[in-house]
């Protein structure tokens, strides 16, 4: 019998993790035109029937909702109206000359060298396109004259869709329960849970408290890499960001020796085969990835149906 979980060391290292959220951004006509023009180092704004000018360009007025009449080229100079420091950078509001709104962006100076009402000028980042970060930021420029808003006869075609990705980096502490489960997968190629209070069935993934009784869980138990499907869904439609080729099956599998479900995939050759062979009650076996194990659930490449 394996040792109780509370005898396993708790001072374990953290693991760097990242959540990637890829998606496409539809900027719209005005923002799409602004982003298309930054490669030309022009700041595109919008003029409304009331005479208001805003930059970056907007399709509708934030004051009364009216639709913009035309695009204009805004000056690259303006006045600093507010500023603060965030994560070591200075962020400020700039009212570009001739515009009626504030443009939030980086200020390329230290706090000690800034004051409200100070004149600033845009500086550009070479080689950056389709992003407001093509403007590196606004730097103090005391002696520059006041710029004027210029009408535009033509502009670049607005960007219709922009590939985008949000990345969330964090440090993940597995703790003594998840930590040992992943260590056992990496070092020994076995899946371990913890016994439920007074029972020989294991909770998987392992945890300190039983879900039903709220009592502390017991000792470690090795679960088999075979099990039974309890629920499943055939996936036959591609989803952006998912690299696995369709068709395949998502399944909730109770491994032999466990009482809780593991979610994993079953690869299939055809929909008809899946409909005939994969259903609740079907027996399956883990197929382990070849090569060095990483200590992840993905070390199990997939599950396959056991012929009965």
C-alpha contacts under 8 A as a table, 3 or more apart, distances in Angstrom:
res1	aa1	res2	aa2	distance
1	X	219	X	7.47
1	X	220	X	7.34
1	X	221	X	7.60
2	X	219	X	6.21
2	X	220	X	5.26
2	X	221	X	6.93
3	X	7	X	6.65
3	X	8	X	7.86
3	X	219	X	6.00
3	X	220	X	6.53
4	X	7	X	5.68
4	X	8	X	7.44
4	X	218	X	6.37
4	X	219	X	4.40
4	X	220	X	6.37
5	X	8	X	5.41
5	X	176	X	7.05
5	X	177	X	6.87
5	X	194	X	7.84
5	X	208	X	7.95
5	X	218	X	7.49
5	X	219	X	6.31
5	X	220	X	6.86
6	X	9	X	7.69
6	X	176	X	7.81
8	X	176	X	6.13
9	X	12	X	6.96
9	X	176	X	6.41
10	X	175	X	6.11
10	X	176	X	5.27
11	X	175	X	7.91
12	X	173	X	7.53
12	X	174	X	7.82
12	X	175	X	6.56
12	X	176	X	7.44
12	X	179	X	7.78
13	X	173	X	6.90
14	X	171	X	5.90
14	X	172	X	5.35
14	X	173	X	4.52
14	X	174	X	6.96
15	X	171	X	5.49
15	X	172	X	5.10
15	X	173	X	6.39
15	X	174	X	7.85
16	X	169	X	7.32
16	X	170	X	6.01
16	X	171	X	4.64
16	X	172	X	6.21
17	X	169	X	5.87
17	X	170	X	5.41
17	X	171	X	5.93
17	X	172	X	6.43
18	X	167	X	6.63
18	X	168	X	5.42
18	X	169	X	4.43
18	X	170	X	6.20
19	X	167	X	5.75
19	X	168	X	5.08
19	X	169	X	6.63
20	X	165	X	6.81
20	X	166	X	5.95
20	X	167	X	4.75
20	X	168	X	6.61
21	X	165	X	5.45
21	X	166	X	4.98
21	X	167	X	6.32
22	X	163	X	7.68
22	X	164	X	5.89
22	X	165	X	4.16
22	X	166	X	6.34
22	X	241	X	6.41
23	X	163	X	6.31
23	X	164	X	5.37
23	X	165	X	5.97
23	X	240	X	7.74
23	X	241	X	7.97
24	X	161	X	6.29
24	X	162	X	5.55
24	X	163	X	4.61
24	X	164	X	5.43
25	X	161	X	5.63
25	X	162	X	5.00
25	X	163	X	6.30
25	X	164	X	6.30
26	X	160	X	6.03
26	X	161	X	4.82
26	X	162	X	6.43
27	X	30	X	7.72
27	X	31	X	5.45
27	X	32	X	5.16
27	X	159	X	7.21
27	X	160	X	6.81
27	X	161	X	6.90
27	X	162	X	7.60
28	X	31	X	5.78
28	X	32	X	5.42
28	X	59	X	7.92
28	X	158	X	7.76
28	X	159	X	7.76
28	X	160	X	6.87
29	X	32	X	5.08
29	X	33	X	6.07
29	X	59	X	6.95
29	X	158	X	5.81
29	X	159	X	7.66
29	X	160	X	7.82
30	X	33	X	5.18
30	X	34	X	6.32
30	X	46	X	7.72
30	X	57	X	5.22
30	X	58	X	5.13
30	X	59	X	5.27
30	X	158	X	7.36
31	X	34	X	4.96
31	X	35	X	6.13
31	X	56	X	7.14
31	X	57	X	5.80
31	X	58	X	6.29
31	X	59	X	7.79
31	X	158	X	7.70
32	X	35	X	5.20
32	X	36	X	6.09
32	X	158	X	4.33
32	X	159	X	4.48
32	X	160	X	6.56
33	X	36	X	5.01
33	X	37	X	6.19
33	X	44	X	7.36
33	X	57	X	7.73
33	X	155	X	7.26
33	X	156	X	6.47
33	X	157	X	6.39
33	X	158	X	4.03
33	X	159	X	6.44
34	X	37	X	5.35
34	X	38	X	6.58
34	X	43	X	6.71
34	X	44	X	5.10
34	X	45	X	7.37
34	X	56	X	6.46
34	X	57	X	6.10
34	X	158	X	7.55
35	X	38	X	5.52
35	X	39	X	7.98
35	X	129	X	7.46
35	X	130	X	4.75
35	X	131	X	5.84
35	X	132	X	6.79
35	X	158	X	7.48
35	X	159	X	7.02
36	X	39	X	6.71
36	X	129	X	7.55
36	X	130	X	5.82
36	X	156	X	6.04
36	X	157	X	6.88
36	X	158	X	5.77
36	X	159	X	5.93
37	X	40	X	5.35
37	X	41	X	6.73
37	X	42	X	5.87
37	X	43	X	7.21
37	X	44	X	7.11
37	X	155	X	7.34
37	X	156	X	6.15
38	X	41	X	4.73
38	X	42	X	5.52
38	X	43	X	6.68
38	X	129	X	6.28
38	X	130	X	6.73
38	X	131	X	7.36
38	X	132	X	7.42
38	X	134	X	6.35
38	X	135	X	7.79
39	X	42	X	7.63
39	X	127	X	7.85
39	X	128	X	7.04
39	X	129	X	5.21
39	X	130	X	7.29
39	X	134	X	7.47
41	X	124	X	7.13
41	X	134	X	7.96
42	X	73	X	6.67
42	X	74	X	7.69
43	X	55	X	7.25
43	X	56	X	6.83
43	X	73	X	5.78
43	X	74	X	5.47
43	X	75	X	7.19
43	X	76	X	7.02
44	X	55	X	6.36
44	X	56	X	5.91
44	X	57	X	5.73
44	X	71	X	6.62
44	X	72	X	5.78
44	X	73	X	4.79
44	X	74	X	5.90
45	X	53	X	6.67
45	X	54	X	5.38
45	X	55	X	4.10
45	X	56	X	4.99
45	X	57	X	3.91
45	X	58	X	7.19
45	X	71	X	5.69
45	X	72	X	5.15
45	X	73	X	5.96
45	X	74	X	5.89
46	X	53	X	5.57
46	X	54	X	5.45
46	X	55	X	6.50
46	X	56	X	7.49
46	X	57	X	4.70
46	X	58	X	6.00
46	X	59	X	7.58
46	X	68	X	6.01
46	X	69	X	7.30
46	X	70	X	5.86
46	X	71	X	4.63
46	X	72	X	5.83
47	X	51	X	6.34
47	X	52	X	5.81
47	X	53	X	4.53
47	X	54	X	6.78
47	X	68	X	5.73
47	X	69	X	5.78
47	X	70	X	5.43
47	X	71	X	6.16
47	X	72	X	6.72
48	X	51	X	5.37
48	X	52	X	5.44
48	X	53	X	6.52
48	X	61	X	7.49
48	X	66	X	7.30
48	X	67	X	6.86
48	X	68	X	4.59
48	X	69	X	5.19
48	X	70	X	7.21
49	X	52	X	7.37
49	X	66	X	7.97
49	X	68	X	7.13
49	X	69	X	6.29
52	X	99	X	7.20
52	X	100	X	6.13
53	X	98	X	7.16
53	X	99	X	4.91
53	X	100	X	5.65
53	X	101	X	7.70
54	X	57	X	6.17
54	X	58	X	7.16
54	X	99	X	5.38
54	X	100	X	5.73
54	X	101	X	5.58
55	X	58	X	7.36
55	X	74	X	6.88
55	X	96	X	7.81
55	X	99	X	6.88
55	X	101	X	7.09
55	X	102	X	7.91
55	X	103	X	6.78
56	X	103	X	7.25
57	X	71	X	7.25
58	X	61	X	7.02
58	X	68	X	7.26
59	X	67	X	5.93
59	X	68	X	5.66
60	X	65	X	5.29
60	X	66	X	5.43
60	X	67	X	4.51
60	X	68	X	5.79
61	X	64	X	5.79
61	X	65	X	4.57
61	X	66	X	5.25
61	X	67	X	6.43
61	X	68	X	7.07
62	X	65	X	5.76
68	X	71	X	7.91
71	X	151	X	7.03
71	X	152	X	6.28
72	X	149	X	6.65
72	X	150	X	5.65
72	X	151	X	4.69
72	X	152	X	5.27
73	X	149	X	5.92
73	X	150	X	5.13
73	X	151	X	6.31
73	X	152	X	6.52
74	X	96	X	7.15
74	X	97	X	7.46
74	X	98	X	7.48
74	X	99	X	7.46
74	X	148	X	7.19
74	X	149	X	4.95
74	X	150	X	6.62
75	X	78	X	7.55
75	X	96	X	6.38
75	X	97	X	6.00
75	X	98	X	7.65
75	X	147	X	5.26
75	X	148	X	5.95
75	X	149	X	5.98
76	X	96	X	6.81
76	X	97	X	7.85
76	X	121	X	5.68
76	X	122	X	5.32
76	X	147	X	7.48
77	X	96	X	5.70
77	X	97	X	6.09
77	X	119	X	7.26
77	X	120	X	5.72
77	X	121	X	4.36
77	X	122	X	6.44
77	X	144	X	7.79
77	X	146	X	7.01
77	X	147	X	6.32
78	X	94	X	6.17
78	X	95	X	5.36
78	X	96	X	3.91
78	X	97	X	4.80
78	X	119	X	5.80
78	X	120	X	5.53
78	X	121	X	6.51
78	X	146	X	7.42
78	X	147	X	7.83
79	X	94	X	5.52
79	X	95	X	5.29
79	X	96	X	6.41
79	X	97	X	7.38
79	X	116	X	7.90
79	X	117	X	5.42
79	X	118	X	5.55
79	X	119	X	4.72
79	X	120	X	5.96
80	X	83	X	7.59
80	X	92	X	6.98
80	X	93	X	5.96
80	X	94	X	4.65
80	X	95	X	6.51
80	X	115	X	7.53
80	X	116	X	5.62
80	X	117	X	5.22
80	X	118	X	5.35
80	X	119	X	6.39
80	X	120	X	6.73
81	X	92	X	7.41
81	X	93	X	5.49
81	X	94	X	5.87
81	X	95	X	6.81
81	X	102	X	7.85
81	X	116	X	5.31
81	X	117	X	5.91
81	X	118	X	7.98
82	X	92	X	5.37
82	X	93	X	5.13
82	X	94	X	7.52
82	X	116	X	6.22
83	X	90	X	6.76
83	X	91	X	5.57
83	X	92	X	3.87
83	X	93	X	6.28
84	X	90	X	5.60
84	X	91	X	5.51
84	X	92	X	6.29
84	X	111	X	7.58
85	X	88	X	6.23
85	X	89	X	5.42
85	X	90	X	4.29
85	X	91	X	6.01
85	X	111	X	7.46
86	X	89	X	5.26
86	X	90	X	6.17
86	X	91	X	6.83
89	X	106	X	7.20
89	X	107	X	7.84
90	X	106	X	5.87
90	X	107	X	5.36
90	X	108	X	7.16
90	X	109	X	7.20
90	X	110	X	6.96
90	X	111	X	7.07
91	X	104	X	7.10
91	X	105	X	5.67
91	X	106	X	4.56
91	X	107	X	5.59
92	X	104	X	5.66
92	X	105	X	5.72
92	X	106	X	6.17
92	X	107	X	5.99
93	X	102	X	5.43
93	X	103	X	5.40
93	X	104	X	4.51
93	X	105	X	6.58
94	X	102	X	5.23
94	X	103	X	4.92
94	X	104	X	6.27
94	X	105	X	7.54
94	X	120	X	7.93
95	X	99	X	6.45
95	X	100	X	7.10
95	X	101	X	6.02
95	X	102	X	4.62
95	X	103	X	6.05
96	X	99	X	5.46
96	X	101	X	7.89
96	X	102	X	7.34
96	X	103	X	7.28
97	X	146	X	6.29
97	X	147	X	5.55
97	X	148	X	6.35
97	X	149	X	7.43
98	X	147	X	7.34
98	X	148	X	5.94
98	X	149	X	5.83
99	X	149	X	7.83
105	X	137	X	6.17
105	X	138	X	7.34
106	X	136	X	7.31
106	X	137	X	4.66
106	X	138	X	6.31
107	X	137	X	5.46
107	X	138	X	4.87
107	X	139	X	5.94
108	X	137	X	5.90
108	X	138	X	5.67
108	X	139	X	4.78
108	X	140	X	7.53
109	X	113	X	6.51
109	X	114	X	7.15
109	X	139	X	6.46
109	X	140	X	7.30
110	X	113	X	5.55
110	X	114	X	6.90
111	X	114	X	5.38
114	X	118	X	7.02
114	X	140	X	7.92
115	X	118	X	5.68
118	X	140	X	7.06
118	X	142	X	7.02
119	X	140	X	5.92
119	X	141	X	5.45
119	X	142	X	5.21
119	X	143	X	7.91
119	X	144	X	7.65
120	X	138	X	5.78
120	X	139	X	5.22
120	X	140	X	4.28
120	X	141	X	4.76
120	X	142	X	7.01
121	X	138	X	5.14
121	X	139	X	5.42
121	X	140	X	6.42
121	X	141	X	5.89
122	X	135	X	6.63
122	X	136	X	7.48
122	X	137	X	5.82
122	X	138	X	4.39
122	X	139	X	6.46
123	X	135	X	5.93
123	X	136	X	5.51
123	X	137	X	5.60
123	X	138	X	5.91
123	X	139	X	6.93
124	X	134	X	5.84
124	X	135	X	4.46
124	X	136	X	4.93
124	X	137	X	7.15
125	X	128	X	6.11
125	X	133	X	7.41
125	X	134	X	5.09
125	X	135	X	5.83
125	X	136	X	5.06
126	X	134	X	7.19
127	X	134	X	7.73
128	X	131	X	7.00
128	X	133	X	7.21
128	X	134	X	4.87
129	X	134	X	6.03
130	X	134	X	7.59
130	X	162	X	7.90
131	X	134	X	5.67
132	X	135	X	5.93
133	X	136	X	5.77
133	X	137	X	7.87
135	X	138	X	7.97
141	X	144	X	6.01
152	X	155	X	7.08
159	X	162	X	7.10
174	X	177	X	7.21
174	X	178	X	5.14
174	X	179	X	4.86
175	X	178	X	5.92
175	X	179	X	5.31
176	X	179	X	5.03
176	X	180	X	5.94
177	X	180	X	5.54
177	X	181	X	6.43
177	X	206	X	5.58
177	X	207	X	5.76
177	X	208	X	7.28
178	X	181	X	5.03
178	X	182	X	6.20
178	X	205	X	6.94
178	X	206	X	6.42
178	X	207	X	7.51
179	X	182	X	5.42
179	X	183	X	6.07
180	X	183	X	4.84
180	X	184	X	5.95
181	X	184	X	5.28
181	X	185	X	6.36
181	X	191	X	6.51
181	X	192	X	5.57
181	X	193	X	7.11
181	X	205	X	7.55
181	X	206	X	7.35
182	X	185	X	5.01
182	X	186	X	6.20
182	X	295	X	4.66
182	X	296	X	5.89
182	X	297	X	7.73
183	X	186	X	5.14
183	X	187	X	5.92
183	X	188	X	7.98
183	X	295	X	5.77
184	X	187	X	5.21
184	X	188	X	5.24
184	X	189	X	6.29
184	X	190	X	5.84
184	X	191	X	6.69
184	X	192	X	7.17
184	X	295	X	7.45
185	X	188	X	5.73
185	X	189	X	4.41
185	X	190	X	5.09
185	X	191	X	5.96
185	X	293	X	7.48
185	X	295	X	5.26
185	X	296	X	7.02
185	X	297	X	7.97
185	X	299	X	7.60
186	X	189	X	5.89
186	X	293	X	5.05
186	X	294	X	5.56
186	X	295	X	4.03
186	X	296	X	7.34
186	X	299	X	7.95
187	X	293	X	7.66
187	X	295	X	7.66
189	X	293	X	7.88
190	X	222	X	6.94
190	X	223	X	7.50
190	X	224	X	7.69
190	X	225	X	7.54
191	X	222	X	5.89
191	X	223	X	5.56
191	X	224	X	7.02
191	X	225	X	7.14
192	X	204	X	7.35
192	X	205	X	7.87
192	X	206	X	7.47
192	X	220	X	6.68
192	X	221	X	5.59
192	X	222	X	4.43
192	X	223	X	5.62
193	X	202	X	5.20
193	X	203	X	5.33
193	X	204	X	4.91
193	X	205	X	5.94
193	X	206	X	4.65
193	X	220	X	5.85
193	X	221	X	5.44
193	X	222	X	6.42
193	X	223	X	6.84
193	X	258	X	7.40
194	X	202	X	4.91
194	X	203	X	5.42
194	X	204	X	7.18
194	X	206	X	5.24
194	X	207	X	7.10
194	X	217	X	6.42
194	X	218	X	5.97
194	X	219	X	5.52
194	X	220	X	4.43
194	X	221	X	5.64
195	X	198	X	7.87
195	X	199	X	6.35
195	X	200	X	5.75
195	X	201	X	5.51
195	X	202	X	4.18
195	X	203	X	6.20
195	X	217	X	5.98
195	X	218	X	4.88
195	X	219	X	5.59
195	X	220	X	6.20
195	X	221	X	6.42
196	X	199	X	5.30
196	X	200	X	6.83
196	X	201	X	6.16
196	X	202	X	5.80
196	X	203	X	6.49
196	X	210	X	6.30
196	X	217	X	5.22
196	X	218	X	5.98
197	X	210	X	7.34
197	X	215	X	6.85
197	X	216	X	6.89
197	X	217	X	5.36
197	X	218	X	5.75
198	X	218	X	7.85
200	X	257	X	7.78
201	X	257	X	5.51
201	X	258	X	5.20
201	X	259	X	5.76
202	X	206	X	7.71
202	X	220	X	7.93
202	X	221	X	6.48
202	X	223	X	7.61
202	X	257	X	6.27
202	X	258	X	4.45
202	X	259	X	5.80
202	X	260	X	7.64
203	X	206	X	5.33
203	X	207	X	7.22
203	X	210	X	7.83
203	X	258	X	5.95
203	X	259	X	5.95
203	X	260	X	5.79
204	X	207	X	7.82
204	X	258	X	6.50
204	X	259	X	7.48
204	X	260	X	5.82
204	X	261	X	7.19
204	X	262	X	7.29
207	X	210	X	7.31
207	X	217	X	7.26
208	X	216	X	5.76
208	X	217	X	5.63
209	X	214	X	5.51
209	X	215	X	5.56
209	X	216	X	4.60
209	X	217	X	5.51
210	X	213	X	5.73
210	X	214	X	4.88
210	X	215	X	5.51
210	X	216	X	6.12
210	X	217	X	5.72
211	X	214	X	5.68
222	X	257	X	7.57
223	X	255	X	6.45
223	X	256	X	5.98
223	X	257	X	5.04
223	X	258	X	6.23
224	X	227	X	7.35
224	X	255	X	6.09
224	X	256	X	5.27
224	X	257	X	6.56
225	X	255	X	6.38
225	X	256	X	7.34
225	X	285	X	5.99
225	X	286	X	5.39
226	X	255	X	5.64
226	X	256	X	6.01
226	X	283	X	7.38
226	X	284	X	5.71
226	X	285	X	4.32
226	X	286	X	6.21
227	X	253	X	6.20
227	X	254	X	5.40
227	X	255	X	3.92
227	X	256	X	4.99
227	X	283	X	5.82
227	X	284	X	5.52
227	X	285	X	6.50
228	X	253	X	5.47
228	X	254	X	5.41
228	X	255	X	6.46
228	X	256	X	7.59
228	X	280	X	7.50
228	X	281	X	5.66
228	X	282	X	5.67
228	X	283	X	4.63
228	X	284	X	6.06
229	X	232	X	7.11
229	X	251	X	6.47
229	X	252	X	5.84
229	X	253	X	4.48
229	X	254	X	6.47
229	X	279	X	6.81
229	X	280	X	4.97
229	X	281	X	5.32
229	X	282	X	5.41
229	X	283	X	6.45
229	X	284	X	7.22
230	X	251	X	7.52
230	X	252	X	5.63
230	X	253	X	5.82
230	X	254	X	6.90
230	X	261	X	7.90
230	X	279	X	7.78
230	X	280	X	4.63
230	X	281	X	6.18
231	X	251	X	5.76
231	X	252	X	5.15
231	X	253	X	7.40
231	X	279	X	7.08
231	X	280	X	5.38
232	X	249	X	6.64
232	X	250	X	5.57
232	X	251	X	4.10
232	X	252	X	6.08
232	X	278	X	7.86
232	X	279	X	6.63
232	X	280	X	7.05
233	X	249	X	5.59
233	X	250	X	5.30
233	X	251	X	6.41
234	X	247	X	7.09
234	X	248	X	6.01
234	X	249	X	4.46
234	X	250	X	6.47
234	X	271	X	7.85
234	X	274	X	7.61
235	X	246	X	6.48
235	X	247	X	5.52
235	X	248	X	5.43
235	X	249	X	5.71
235	X	250	X	7.14
236	X	246	X	5.37
236	X	247	X	4.66
236	X	248	X	6.99
237	X	246	X	6.60
237	X	247	X	7.47
238	X	242	X	7.40
238	X	245	X	7.54
238	X	246	X	6.50
239	X	242	X	5.66
245	X	248	X	7.40
247	X	267	X	7.38
247	X	268	X	6.53
247	X	269	X	7.49
247	X	270	X	7.05
247	X	271	X	7.03
248	X	265	X	6.89
248	X	266	X	5.93
248	X	267	X	4.73
248	X	268	X	5.41
249	X	265	X	5.45
249	X	266	X	4.98
249	X	267	X	6.32
249	X	268	X	7.29
249	X	274	X	7.96
250	X	263	X	7.03
250	X	264	X	5.92
250	X	265	X	4.67
250	X	266	X	6.51
251	X	263	X	5.66
251	X	264	X	5.65
251	X	265	X	5.94
251	X	266	X	7.15
252	X	261	X	5.54
252	X	262	X	5.54
252	X	263	X	4.60
252	X	264	X	6.72
253	X	261	X	5.10
253	X	262	X	5.07
253	X	263	X	6.20
253	X	264	X	7.41
254	X	258	X	6.24
254	X	259	X	6.50
254	X	260	X	5.87
254	X	261	X	4.57
254	X	262	X	6.18
255	X	258	X	5.40
255	X	259	X	7.74
255	X	260	X	7.99
255	X	261	X	7.35
255	X	262	X	7.49
258	X	261	X	7.86
264	X	302	X	6.82
264	X	303	X	7.32
265	X	302	X	5.41
265	X	303	X	6.21
266	X	302	X	5.55
266	X	303	X	4.91
266	X	304	X	5.90
266	X	305	X	7.98
267	X	302	X	6.82
267	X	303	X	7.32
267	X	304	X	7.17
268	X	271	X	7.41
268	X	273	X	7.31
268	X	274	X	6.40
269	X	273	X	7.03
269	X	274	X	7.92
270	X	273	X	5.30
270	X	274	X	6.42
271	X	274	X	5.07
271	X	275	X	6.13
272	X	275	X	5.13
272	X	276	X	6.25
273	X	276	X	5.20
273	X	277	X	6.12
273	X	278	X	7.97
274	X	277	X	5.33
274	X	278	X	5.18
275	X	278	X	6.01
275	X	279	X	7.55
277	X	282	X	7.35
277	X	305	X	7.90
278	X	282	X	5.98
278	X	305	X	7.64
279	X	282	X	5.66
282	X	305	X	7.17
282	X	306	X	7.97
283	X	305	X	6.02
283	X	306	X	5.55
283	X	307	X	7.97
284	X	303	X	6.10
284	X	304	X	5.33
284	X	305	X	4.36
284	X	306	X	5.05
285	X	303	X	5.33
285	X	304	X	5.35
285	X	305	X	6.39
285	X	306	X	6.29
286	X	300	X	6.30
286	X	301	X	7.65
286	X	302	X	6.07
286	X	303	X	4.38
286	X	304	X	6.47
287	X	300	X	5.82
287	X	301	X	5.74
287	X	302	X	5.36
287	X	303	X	5.50
287	X	304	X	6.86
288	X	299	X	5.95
288	X	300	X	4.35
288	X	301	X	5.34
288	X	302	X	7.18
289	X	293	X	7.38
289	X	298	X	7.83
289	X	299	X	5.30
289	X	300	X	5.64
289	X	301	X	4.98
290	X	293	X	7.80
293	X	296	X	7.73
293	X	299	X	5.83
294	X	299	X	6.55
295	X	299	X	6.77
296	X	299	X	5.45
297	X	300	X	5.90
298	X	301	X	5.78
300	X	303	X	7.68
